[in-house]
Amino acid sequence: MATDRRPEFFKGGQLKVAIIGCGYVGLPLALRFAEAGHKVTGFDTDPEKVRMLNAGKSYIEHIPQTKIQQFVNSRHFNAVTDFSKLVEADAIIICVPTPLNEYREPDLSYVENTAKSIQPHLARGQLVVLESTTYPGTTEELVLPILETSGLRCPIASGPENENVPLDFFLAFSPEREDPGNKQYGLAQIPKVVGGINPPSGRAAISLYGQVVARVVPVSSTRAAEMTKLLENIFRCVNIALVNELKLLCLRMGMDVWEVIDAASTKPFGFMPFYPGPGLGGHCIPVDPFYLSWKAREYDFSTRFIELAGEINTSMPYHVVDSVSEALNMHKKSLSGSKLLVLGVAYKKDVDDLRESPTLKIMEILKKRGANFDYNDPYFPQLHKMRHYDYSNMKSVPLNAETLGNYDAVLIATDHSSYDYGAIVDAAKLVIDTRNATRRVIRHRAKIVLC
């Protein structure tokens, strides 16, 4: 028998909300629901994360410990590893990684395994929402069939004629839009796109998210919501590729691309500034275009524009290493055997996030070409083993005039605000700047190479 719980139930008072995945996406979302007065349980397979959360401790730099403590103490938030407790939830939100495999194809193992973990505990009337970025069709082609092996049904349907389709549980997709370190736009201020497997599921998800964000943007289907997220990040990927290519041309022509971008930015319409760098980083932009390209092949369609942008962006770490080599050559030094200091391993400034950081690729290329290097990053006292890299024996070296002067060159890979770039240029023999971080440094300009 279909559930008698209506979508409007999720507009109600205190709900029991389960968040699967307590990382950069899941933890802020869990705390936002707790802040709105709901009872939130965070589910994670990492016992250490669960232990820290229940002790009121934070492992993410921009999430204050006091906030976690507040909701743990008020019993609005707790964390568990026991997925059997999912049966107690009104809503289950999936916030797990969707990386690429070694062939740059979608790795949906986290989503698949999570759906399989939910299935034995799926209860009638529950709302399940996938937030993990993925290709159009994932929710209905992968998640739905797994959940329906429970014997409960959520029929795929669209259009007003299917508004009252009978169903046992609700299923929707709502892409995360988390931007770590962004102080201007927090989770509550960012509009939430929502698409349901069927109209009741869409309305249920709208009711749920309407309690924690200022605006909910409904779309016609889970596929439309999935494609929306890809469009947002592919838009950025393509434009970053454009300015990266223009940077290479400007370097060849002896021009300053940052000056050109700043001048173009004065146009009050028809232009949006994007900035070049050492390559793409973060959990979305380097990954999402390949999700769509992979799915497009199923429809015998070649996403040439997107793939070209991907090629340009993935080539940037190689350009950075070539620039380091050329700069050292000008100082009668060889890259092989040189001693370098890499400043910043985070994928962007002022965050403790290593995901897809281009610095890791740059370090790998430097190692292959025989360079010796150390790193400094205030957000990473020590590196750990990652999916594609193992720098687990490396620790951040102190940053002072004596240390800086011991290296043949200093490579600025991430422009953290805490760095004193004037002091860095004063003490270093040579500075290769990938972020234009030294633009306000007047002294010793001859030491600086922009790349």
KOLDO-849326 format. One record per residue (C-alpha): residue number from 0; residue in one letter; x, y, z. Coordinates in Angstrom, 1 decimal, padded with zeros to 4 digits, always signed. Each point is the difference from the previous one (the first is absolute). Last residue first. Example, Ala and Ser with C-alpha at 12.3 -4.5 7.8 and 13.67 -1.06 7.14 Angstrom:
2
SITE	i	aa	px	py	pz
SITE	1	s	+013.7	-001.1	+007.1
SITE	0	a	-001.4	-003.4	+000.7
# end
This chain:
451
SITE	i	aa	px	py	pz
SITE	450	c	+053.6	+032.1	-015.1
SITE	449	l	+001.1	+003.2	+001.7
SITE	448	v	+003.8	+000.0	+000.7
SITE	447	i	+001.0	+002.2	+002.9
SITE	446	k	+003.7	+000.7	+001.0
SITE	445	a	+000.2	+003.0	-002.3
SITE	444	r	-002.9	+001.6	+001.9
SITE	443	h	+002.3	+000.3	+003.0
SITE	442	r	-002.1	+002.6	+001.8
SITE	441	i	-003.5	+001.1	-001.1
SITE	440	v	-002.1	-002.9	+001.2
SITE	439	r	-003.6	+000.7	-000.7
SITE	438	r	-000.3	-002.6	-002.8
SITE	437	t	+001.7	-002.6	+002.0
SITE	436	a	-003.0	-002.4	+000.2
SITE	435	n	-000.2	+000.0	-003.8
SITE	434	r	-001.2	-003.7	+000.5
SITE	433	t	+002.7	-002.1	-001.7
SITE	432	d	+003.0	+002.0	+001.5
SITE	431	i	+003.5	-001.3	-000.5
SITE	430	v	+002.2	+001.7	+002.6
SITE	429	l	+003.9	+000.0	-000.2
SITE	428	k	+002.7	+000.5	+002.7
SITE	427	a	-002.6	+000.3	+002.7
SITE	426	a	+000.3	+002.3	+003.1
SITE	425	d	-001.5	+003.2	-001.4
SITE	424	v	-002.5	-001.7	-002.2
SITE	423	i	-001.4	-002.0	+003.0
SITE	422	a	+000.0	+003.1	+002.2
SITE	421	g	-002.1	+001.9	-002.6
SITE	420	y	-002.3	-003.0	-000.4
SITE	419	d	-000.9	-000.2	+003.7
SITE	418	y	-002.1	-003.1	-000.2
SITE	417	s	-003.1	-000.2	+002.2
SITE	416	s	-002.3	+000.8	-003.0
SITE	415	h	+000.8	-003.4	-001.6
SITE	414	d	+001.0	+000.3	-003.7
SITE	413	t	+000.4	-003.6	-001.0
SITE	412	a	+002.8	-001.2	-002.3
SITE	411	i	+002.7	+002.6	+000.8
SITE	410	l	+003.2	-001.7	-001.1
SITE	409	v	+003.1	+001.1	+002.0
SITE	408	a	+003.4	-000.5	-001.8
SITE	407	d	+003.5	-001.2	+000.7
SITE	406	y	-000.9	-000.5	+003.6
SITE	405	n	+002.0	+000.9	+003.1
SITE	404	g	-001.1	+003.6	+000.0
SITE	403	l	-003.6	-000.9	+000.8
SITE	402	t	+001.1	-001.9	+003.2
SITE	401	e	+002.1	+002.9	+001.3
SITE	400	a	-002.7	+002.5	-000.7
SITE	399	n	-002.8	-002.0	+001.7
SITE	398	l	-002.6	-002.5	-000.9
SITE	397	p	+000.3	-003.2	+002.0
SITE	396	v	-000.2	-003.3	-002.0
SITE	395	s	-003.3	-001.7	-000.5
SITE	394	k	+000.4	-003.8	+000.5
SITE	393	m	+000.5	-002.7	-002.6
SITE	392	n	+000.0	-003.7	+000.8
SITE	391	s	-003.6	-000.6	-001.2
SITE	390	y	+000.6	+001.4	-003.4
SITE	389	d	-001.9	-002.8	-001.8
SITE	388	y	-002.0	+001.1	-003.0
SITE	387	h	-002.9	-001.3	-002.1
SITE	386	r	-002.6	-000.8	+002.7
SITE	385	m	+001.8	+001.7	+002.8
SITE	384	k	+002.6	-000.9	+002.6
SITE	383	h	+000.5	+002.8	+002.5
SITE	382	l	+001.7	+003.4	+000.2
SITE	381	q	+001.1	+001.7	+003.1
SITE	380	p	-000.4	+003.5	+001.5
SITE	379	f	-002.7	+000.6	-002.6
SITE	378	y	-002.0	+003.2	+000.4
SITE	377	p	+003.1	+002.2	+000.5
SITE	376	d	+001.5	-001.4	-003.2
SITE	375	n	+003.7	-000.3	-000.6
SITE	374	y	+001.6	-002.4	-002.4
SITE	373	d	+003.4	-001.7	-000.6
SITE	372	f	+001.6	-000.8	-003.3
SITE	371	n	+002.8	-001.9	-001.8
SITE	370	a	-000.2	+000.1	-003.7
SITE	369	g	+000.7	-003.1	-002.1
SITE	368	r	-002.5	+000.4	-002.9
SITE	367	k	-002.3	-002.7	+001.5
SITE	366	k	+000.0	+001.8	+003.3
SITE	365	l	-001.0	+003.3	-001.6
SITE	364	i	-002.8	-001.8	-001.9
SITE	363	e	-001.4	-001.5	+003.2
SITE	362	m	+000.3	+003.4	+001.8
SITE	361	i	-001.9	+001.7	-002.8
SITE	360	k	-002.7	-002.7	+000.2
SITE	359	l	-000.4	+000.6	+003.8
SITE	358	t	-000.1	+003.8	-000.6
SITE	357	p	-002.9	-000.5	-002.4
SITE	356	s	-002.2	-000.8	+003.0
SITE	355	e	-002.5	-002.7	-000.9
SITE	354	r	-001.3	+000.0	+003.6
SITE	353	l	+002.5	+001.6	+002.3
SITE	352	d	-002.4	+002.1	+002.2
SITE	351	d	+001.1	+001.9	+003.0
SITE	350	v	-001.2	+003.3	-001.4
SITE	349	d	+001.6	+003.5	-000.1
SITE	348	k	+000.9	+000.2	-003.7
SITE	347	k	-000.9	-002.8	-002.4
SITE	346	y	+000.9	-003.6	-000.7
SITE	345	a	+002.0	-000.2	+003.2
SITE	344	v	+003.7	-000.8	-000.5
SITE	343	g	+001.4	+003.5	+000.6
SITE	342	l	+003.5	+001.3	-000.4
SITE	341	v	+002.4	-002.5	-001.7
SITE	340	l	+003.6	+000.4	+001.0
SITE	339	l	+002.6	-001.2	-002.5
SITE	338	k	+003.5	-001.5	+000.1
SITE	337	s	+001.4	-000.8	-003.5
SITE	336	g	+001.5	-003.4	-000.8
SITE	335	s	-001.8	-000.2	-003.4
SITE	334	l	-001.5	+003.4	-000.6
SITE	333	s	+003.4	+001.2	-001.1
SITE	332	k	+001.4	+003.3	+001.1
SITE	331	k	+001.8	+002.8	-002.0
SITE	330	h	-002.4	+002.7	+001.3
SITE	329	m	-001.8	+000.2	-003.3
SITE	328	n	-000.1	-003.8	+000.1
SITE	327	l	-001.8	+000.2	+003.3
SITE	326	a	-002.8	+002.1	-001.6
SITE	325	e	-000.3	-002.4	-002.9
SITE	324	s	-000.3	-003.0	+002.3
SITE	323	v	-002.6	+001.7	+002.2
SITE	322	s	-002.0	+001.0	-003.1
SITE	321	d	+000.1	-003.6	-001.3
SITE	320	v	-001.3	-001.1	+003.4
SITE	319	v	-002.9	+002.5	-000.2
SITE	318	h	-000.8	-001.0	-003.6
SITE	317	y	-000.2	-003.6	+001.1
SITE	316	p	-002.4	+001.0	+002.8
SITE	315	m	-002.1	+001.8	-002.7
SITE	314	s	-000.5	-002.9	-002.3
SITE	313	t	-003.1	-001.3	+001.8
SITE	312	n	-001.7	+003.4	-000.6
SITE	311	i	+000.6	+000.0	-003.7
SITE	310	e	-001.1	-003.6	-000.5
SITE	309	g	-003.1	+000.5	+002.0
SITE	308	a	-001.0	+003.1	-002.0
SITE	307	l	+000.5	-002.1	-003.2
SITE	306	e	-002.2	-002.7	+001.5
SITE	305	i	-002.8	+002.5	+000.7
SITE	304	f	+000.0	+001.4	-003.5
SITE	303	r	+000.1	-003.4	-001.6
SITE	302	t	-002.9	-001.5	+001.9
SITE	301	s	-000.4	-002.9	-002.5
SITE	300	f	-003.5	-001.6	-000.2
SITE	299	d	-000.8	-003.6	-000.7
SITE	298	y	-002.7	+000.1	+002.7
SITE	297	e	+002.0	-002.3	+002.4
SITE	296	r	+003.0	+002.1	-000.9
SITE	295	a	-001.7	+003.0	+001.7
SITE	294	k	+000.2	-001.8	+003.4
SITE	293	w	+003.8	+000.0	-000.1
SITE	292	s	+000.2	+003.6	-001.1
SITE	291	l	-002.5	+001.0	+002.7
SITE	290	y	+002.0	-001.7	+002.8
SITE	289	f	+003.3	+001.3	-001.5
SITE	288	p	-001.2	+003.6	+000.3
SITE	287	d	-000.8	-000.6	+003.7
SITE	286	v	+003.5	-001.0	+001.2
SITE	285	p	+002.4	+002.9	-000.1
SITE	284	i	-002.9	+002.4	+000.9
SITE	283	c	-001.5	-002.0	+002.8
SITE	282	h	+002.1	-001.2	+003.0
SITE	281	g	+002.5	+002.8	-000.1
SITE	280	g	+002.9	+000.8	-002.3
SITE	279	l	+000.7	+001.2	-003.5
SITE	278	g	+003.4	+000.9	-001.3
SITE	277	p	+002.9	+002.3	+000.9
SITE	276	g	-002.1	+003.1	-000.3
SITE	275	p	-001.9	+002.3	-002.4
SITE	274	y	-002.8	+002.3	+001.2
SITE	273	f	-003.6	+000.4	-001.0
SITE	272	p	-001.7	+003.4	-000.4
SITE	271	m	-003.6	+000.2	-001.2
SITE	270	f	-000.7	+002.1	-003.0
SITE	269	g	-003.2	+001.0	-001.8
SITE	268	f	-000.8	+003.1	+002.1
SITE	267	p	+001.7	+002.5	+002.2
SITE	266	k	+003.3	+000.0	-001.9
SITE	265	t	+002.7	+000.7	+002.7
SITE	264	s	+000.8	-003.7	+000.0
SITE	263	a	+001.7	+000.3	-003.4
SITE	262	a	+002.7	+002.1	+001.7
SITE	261	d	+000.6	-002.4	+002.8
SITE	260	i	+000.2	-002.9	-002.5
SITE	259	v	+002.6	+001.8	-002.1
SITE	258	e	+002.1	+000.9	+003.1
SITE	257	w	-000.2	-003.6	+001.1
SITE	256	v	+001.1	-001.2	-003.5
SITE	255	d	+003.2	+002.0	+000.2
SITE	254	m	+001.6	+000.1	-003.5
SITE	253	g	+003.3	-001.2	-001.4
SITE	252	m	-001.7	-001.6	-003.1
SITE	251	r	+000.9	-003.5	+001.0
SITE	250	l	-001.1	+000.7	+003.5
SITE	249	c	-003.2	+001.5	-001.4
SITE	248	l	-000.7	-003.2	-002.0
SITE	247	l	+000.5	-002.2	+003.0
SITE	246	k	-002.3	+002.2	+002.0
SITE	245	l	-002.6	-000.1	-002.7
SITE	244	e	+000.0	-003.8	+000.2
SITE	243	n	-000.5	+000.2	+003.7
SITE	242	v	-002.7	+002.7	-000.5
SITE	241	l	-001.9	-002.3	-002.3
SITE	240	a	+000.5	-003.1	+002.2
SITE	239	i	-001.4	+001.9	+002.9
SITE	238	n	-003.0	+000.9	-002.1
SITE	237	v	-000.6	-003.6	-001.0
SITE	236	c	+000.3	-001.4	+003.6
SITE	235	r	-002.2	+002.7	+001.4
SITE	234	f	-002.9	-000.7	-002.4
SITE	233	i	+000.7	-003.7	+000.5
SITE	232	n	-000.6	+000.5	+003.7
SITE	231	e	-003.4	+001.7	-000.3
SITE	230	l	-001.1	-002.3	-002.9
SITE	229	l	+000.9	-003.1	+001.9
SITE	228	k	-002.2	+001.1	+003.0
SITE	227	t	-002.9	+000.8	-002.3
SITE	226	m	+000.3	-003.4	-001.7
SITE	225	e	-000.7	-001.8	+003.2
SITE	224	a	-003.0	+002.2	+000.7
SITE	223	a	-001.4	-000.6	-003.5
SITE	222	r	+000.6	-003.7	+000.4
SITE	221	t	-001.8	-000.1	+003.3
SITE	220	s	-003.0	+001.5	-001.7
SITE	219	s	-002.1	+003.1	-000.7
SITE	218	v	+002.0	+002.6	+001.9
SITE	217	p	-000.8	+001.7	+003.3
SITE	216	v	+002.2	+002.9	+001.3
SITE	215	v	-000.1	+000.3	+003.8
SITE	214	r	+000.8	+003.3	+001.6
SITE	213	a	+001.2	+001.2	+003.4
SITE	212	v	+001.3	-003.3	+001.0
SITE	211	v	-000.6	-002.2	+003.1
SITE	210	q	-003.8	-000.6	+000.3
SITE	209	g	-000.6	+000.2	-003.7
SITE	208	y	+002.4	-003.0	-000.4
SITE	207	l	-002.6	-002.4	+001.4
SITE	206	s	-003.1	+001.4	-001.7
SITE	205	i	+001.8	+000.1	-003.3
SITE	204	a	+001.1	-003.6	+000.5
SITE	203	a	-003.6	-001.1	+000.7
SITE	202	r	-001.3	+002.0	-003.0
SITE	201	g	+002.5	-001.7	-002.3
SITE	200	s	-000.9	-003.4	+001.3
SITE	199	p	-003.7	+000.7	-000.5
SITE	198	p	+000.7	+001.1	-003.6
SITE	197	n	+002.0	-003.1	-001.0
SITE	196	i	+003.7	-001.0	+000.1
SITE	195	g	+000.4	+003.5	+001.5
SITE	194	g	+002.2	+003.0	-000.9
SITE	193	v	+001.3	+002.6	+002.4
SITE	192	v	+002.3	+003.0	-000.5
SITE	191	k	+000.9	+001.7	+003.3
SITE	190	p	+000.7	+003.8	+000.0
SITE	189	i	+003.1	+001.0	+002.0
SITE	188	q	-000.6	+002.2	+003.0
SITE	187	a	-000.5	-002.8	+002.6
SITE	186	l	+003.2	-001.8	-001.1
SITE	185	g	+002.2	+003.0	+000.4
SITE	184	y	+000.7	+002.6	-002.6
SITE	183	q	+002.3	+002.9	+000.9
SITE	182	k	+002.5	-001.9	+002.2
SITE	181	n	+001.0	-002.5	-002.7
SITE	180	g	+002.6	-002.2	+001.6
SITE	179	p	-001.4	-003.3	-001.3
SITE	178	d	-002.6	+000.6	-002.8
SITE	177	e	-002.9	-002.4	+000.5
SITE	176	r	-002.4	-000.1	-002.9
SITE	175	e	-001.3	-003.6	+000.5
SITE	174	p	-002.3	-001.3	-002.7
SITE	173	s	-003.6	-000.9	+000.9
SITE	172	f	-001.2	-003.4	-001.2
SITE	171	a	-003.3	-001.6	+001.1
SITE	170	l	-001.6	-003.1	+001.2
SITE	169	f	-003.2	-000.5	+002.1
SITE	168	f	-001.2	-003.2	+001.5
SITE	167	d	-002.9	-002.5	-000.4
SITE	166	l	-001.7	+001.6	-003.1
SITE	165	p	-003.4	+000.7	-001.5
SITE	164	v	+000.0	+002.6	-002.8
SITE	163	n	-001.8	+003.1	+001.2
SITE	162	e	+001.7	+002.7	-002.2
SITE	161	n	+000.2	-002.4	-003.0
SITE	160	e	-002.3	+002.0	-002.3
SITE	159	p	+002.1	+003.1	+001.0
SITE	158	g	+003.0	-001.3	-001.9
SITE	157	s	+002.6	-002.6	+000.9
SITE	156	a	+000.2	-003.6	+001.2
SITE	155	i	+002.6	-002.5	+001.2
SITE	154	p	-001.8	-002.2	+002.5
SITE	153	c	+001.3	-000.2	+003.6
SITE	152	r	-000.5	-003.5	+001.3
SITE	151	l	+000.8	-002.0	+003.1
SITE	150	g	+001.1	-003.6	-000.4
SITE	149	s	+003.4	+000.7	+001.5
SITE	148	t	+001.4	-000.7	-003.5
SITE	147	e	-001.6	+003.4	-000.8
SITE	146	l	+003.0	+001.8	+001.7
SITE	145	i	+002.4	-001.6	-002.4
SITE	144	p	-002.1	+000.8	-003.1
SITE	143	l	-000.4	+003.7	+001.1
SITE	142	v	+003.7	+000.7	+000.7
SITE	141	l	+001.4	-001.1	-003.4
SITE	140	e	-002.2	+000.9	-002.9
SITE	139	e	-002.4	+002.5	+001.6
SITE	138	t	+002.5	+001.9	+002.1
SITE	137	t	+002.9	-000.4	-002.4
SITE	136	g	-001.9	+001.2	-003.1
SITE	135	p	+001.9	+003.3	-000.6
SITE	134	y	+003.7	-000.4	+001.0
SITE	133	t	+001.1	+000.5	+003.6
SITE	132	t	+000.6	+002.4	+002.8
SITE	131	s	-001.0	-001.5	+003.3
SITE	130	e	-003.2	+001.5	+001.5
SITE	129	l	-002.2	-003.1	-000.1
SITE	128	v	-003.3	+000.4	+001.9
SITE	127	v	-002.0	-002.8	+001.7
SITE	126	l	-003.4	+000.9	+001.5
SITE	125	q	-001.5	-002.6	+002.3
SITE	124	g	-003.7	-001.0	-000.1
SITE	123	r	+000.5	-003.7	+000.4
SITE	122	a	+003.4	-000.9	+001.4
SITE	121	l	+003.3	-000.8	-001.6
SITE	120	h	+002.2	-001.9	+002.4
SITE	119	p	+001.2	-002.8	-002.3
SITE	118	q	+000.3	+002.4	-002.9
SITE	117	i	+002.0	+002.7	+001.6
SITE	116	s	+003.3	-001.8	+000.0
SITE	115	k	-000.5	-001.1	-003.6
SITE	114	a	-000.7	+003.7	-000.9
SITE	113	t	+003.3	+000.9	+001.8
SITE	112	n	+001.9	-002.7	-001.9
SITE	111	e	-001.3	+001.3	-003.4
SITE	110	v	+000.8	+003.7	+000.9
SITE	109	y	+003.5	-000.9	+001.2
SITE	108	s	+000.6	-002.3	-003.0
SITE	107	l	-001.0	+002.7	-002.4
SITE	106	d	+003.5	+000.4	-001.6
SITE	105	p	-000.6	+002.0	-003.2
SITE	104	e	+002.7	-000.5	-002.6
SITE	103	r	+003.3	+001.8	-000.1
SITE	102	y	+001.8	-003.3	-000.7
SITE	101	e	+001.6	-000.2	+003.5
SITE	100	n	-003.5	+000.4	+001.5
SITE	99	l	-001.8	+003.3	+000.4
SITE	98	p	-001.5	+001.2	+003.2
SITE	97	t	-003.6	+000.1	+001.3
SITE	96	p	+000.3	+000.5	+003.7
SITE	95	v	-002.9	-000.4	+002.5
SITE	94	c	-002.8	+002.3	+001.1
SITE	93	i	-003.1	-002.1	+000.1
SITE	92	i	-003.0	+001.5	+001.8
SITE	91	i	-002.4	-002.2	+001.9
SITE	90	a	-003.3	+001.5	+001.2
SITE	89	d	-002.5	-001.1	+002.6
SITE	88	a	+002.7	-002.1	+001.8
SITE	87	e	-000.5	-002.9	+002.4
SITE	86	v	+000.8	-002.7	-002.6
SITE	85	l	+003.3	+001.7	-000.5
SITE	84	k	+001.1	-001.4	+003.4
SITE	83	s	+001.0	-003.2	-001.8
SITE	82	f	+002.9	+001.9	-001.5
SITE	81	d	+002.1	-000.2	+003.1
SITE	80	t	+003.0	+002.3	-000.4
SITE	79	v	-001.5	+002.7	+002.1
SITE	78	a	+000.0	+003.8	+000.5
SITE	77	n	-002.0	+002.3	+002.2
SITE	76	f	-001.9	+003.3	-000.4
SITE	75	h	-003.0	+001.7	+001.5
SITE	74	r	+000.8	-001.3	+003.5
SITE	73	s	+000.6	+003.5	+001.3
SITE	72	n	+003.5	-000.9	+001.0
SITE	71	v	+000.8	-001.5	-003.4
SITE	70	f	-001.6	+003.1	-001.7
SITE	69	q	+002.1	+002.5	+002.0
SITE	68	q	+003.2	-002.1	-000.2
SITE	67	i	-000.2	-000.1	-003.8
SITE	66	k	-000.3	+003.8	-000.1
SITE	65	t	+002.8	+000.5	+002.5
SITE	64	q	+002.4	-002.1	-002.1
SITE	63	p	-000.3	+002.5	-002.8
SITE	62	i	-000.4	-001.3	-003.6
SITE	61	h	+002.5	+001.9	-002.2
SITE	60	e	+003.0	-002.3	+000.9
SITE	59	i	-001.8	-003.4	-000.3
SITE	58	y	+000.9	-002.6	+002.6
SITE	57	s	-002.3	+001.4	+002.6
SITE	56	k	-000.5	-001.2	+003.6
SITE	55	g	-003.2	-000.3	+002.0
SITE	54	a	+000.9	-003.4	+001.5
SITE	53	n	-002.7	-001.6	-002.0
SITE	52	l	+001.6	+001.6	-003.1
SITE	51	m	+003.5	-001.3	+000.9
SITE	50	r	-001.2	-003.6	+000.5
SITE	49	v	-002.0	+000.0	-003.2
SITE	48	k	+003.0	+001.3	-002.0
SITE	47	e	+002.2	-002.7	+001.6
SITE	46	p	-002.5	-002.7	-000.7
SITE	45	d	+000.1	+000.7	-003.8
SITE	44	t	-003.0	-001.7	-001.7
SITE	43	d	-002.1	+003.1	+000.6
SITE	42	f	-003.6	+000.7	+000.9
SITE	41	g	-001.0	+003.4	+001.5
SITE	40	t	-003.2	+000.1	+002.0
SITE	39	v	-002.1	+003.1	+000.1
SITE	38	k	-002.9	+000.9	+002.2
SITE	37	h	-001.5	+003.2	-001.5
SITE	36	g	+000.0	+003.5	+001.5
SITE	35	a	+001.1	+002.1	-002.9
SITE	34	e	+003.5	+000.0	+001.4
SITE	33	a	+000.0	-003.8	-000.1
SITE	32	f	-000.9	+000.2	-003.7
SITE	31	r	+002.9	+002.4	-000.6
SITE	30	l	+002.3	-002.2	+002.1
SITE	29	a	-000.7	-003.0	-002.2
SITE	28	l	+000.4	+002.0	-003.2
SITE	27	p	+003.4	+001.3	+001.2
SITE	26	l	+001.0	-003.6	+000.8
SITE	25	g	-001.2	-001.6	-003.3
SITE	24	v	+001.8	+002.2	-002.5
SITE	23	y	+003.6	+000.3	+001.3
SITE	22	g	-000.2	-003.4	+001.6
SITE	21	c	-002.5	-001.8	+002.2
SITE	20	g	-001.4	-002.5	-002.5
SITE	19	i	-003.5	-001.3	+000.4
SITE	18	i	-002.2	+002.7	+001.5
SITE	17	a	-003.1	-001.3	+001.9
SITE	16	v	-002.8	+002.4	+000.9
SITE	15	k	-002.6	-000.6	+002.7
SITE	14	l	-002.5	+002.8	-000.4
SITE	13	q	-001.0	+002.6	+002.6
SITE	12	g	-003.0	+001.9	-001.2
SITE	11	g	-001.6	-000.5	-003.4
SITE	10	k	+000.9	+001.1	-003.5
SITE	9	f	+001.0	-003.7	-000.7
SITE	8	f	-003.6	-001.1	+000.6
SITE	7	e	-001.0	+002.1	-003.0
SITE	6	p	+001.1	-002.8	-002.2
SITE	5	r	-002.8	-002.2	+001.3
SITE	4	r	+000.5	-003.1	+002.2
SITE	3	d	-002.8	-002.5	-000.9
SITE	2	t	+002.7	-002.3	-001.5
SITE	1	a	-001.1	-002.4	-002.7
SITE	0	m	-001.3	-003.5	+000.9
# end
